[in-house]
């Protein structure tokens, strides 16, 4: 059960990271309440969500190894 939760989390974080990278590649401007969100936010978002995806994936693999 825990392996499934970790794997799902990894996939979700990977999708979030891909959206950040897509925003950077397509140069999409995001405005919230009249304030433009800078691209550096997507760089940080892509980095941290990709790091979390990798961490969750590794944790899921370790969980699978310890239960087998």
N, C-alpha and C positions, 0 to 999 in steps of 0.2 A: 504493500500500500504506500509506504513512504517513497519507494523508488518511483512509483507512478506520479506522485505529487511533485517530486523533484524534477522529473522529466517534463511534466506539463509546465512547470515554472520556467525551466530552461527554454522551452519553445516559445513561451510568451515573451520572455526577455529578449530572445533572438528576434522575434517579430517587431518588438518596440525598437530595437537597435536598427533593424532594416528600414523602418519608417524614418528614423532620424537621418540615416545615411541617404535615403531617397530625397528627403527635404534638402540636404546639402547639395546633392548632385543636380537637382532640378531648380535650385535657388528659389524655393517657395517662401514668400514672405508671410509671416503669421502676425496678425494684429489682434491683441486682446485689450478691450477697453480703451482703444485709441493708442495703445503702446505697442510698438513693434518689438517682437521677441528676437533678440540677436542670434545670429548663426552659431555663436560660441555655445549657446545653450544646447544646440543639437550636437555639436562636437562632444560636449560633456555627456549629454544623454546617450549618445551612441557608444562612447567609451565605457561608461558605467553599466549600461544595460548589457553590453556584450560581455563585460567582465562577470557580471552576475549570471549570465547564461552559461558561460564556461564553468563557473563555480558550481552551479546547480547540476550541470551535466556530469562533472567529475564526482560530485557527491552521490549522484544517482548510480554511477558506475561502481563506486566503492560500496554502496548499499547492496547492489546486485552481487558483488563479489563476496560479501560477508554472509549473505543469506544462502548461498549455493553450496 
